[in-house]
């Protein structure tokens, strides 16, 4: 069984694209990396820990958090560096 990830570590990013929100776990990625990865990149927020990420969604996109809170928490506690979760 995989060990859970420390959710206090500020390595989560919210990447905004024209079509989706993407949560990325990366200890070293910058907005330029995200711009190269996502063709329709708009902006990114982070790095942040899980609590800050949830607070950001609650403040900015409460309807998204309401619908995807469990998916976000699961991703944040299990994802490895470089993995992402797309929310459309």
TAZI-V544214 format. One record per helix or strand of 2 or more residues. SS is the DSSP state (hx for helix, st for strand). FROM is the first residue (numbers start at 1). TO is the last residue. Records with the same first field share a line. If there is no record, write none. Layout:
# TAZI-V544214
SS->FROM-TO ; FROM-TO
This chain:
# TAZI-V544214
st->12-17 ; 21-25 ; 41-48 ; 84-87
hx->31-37 ; 50-60 ; 62-78
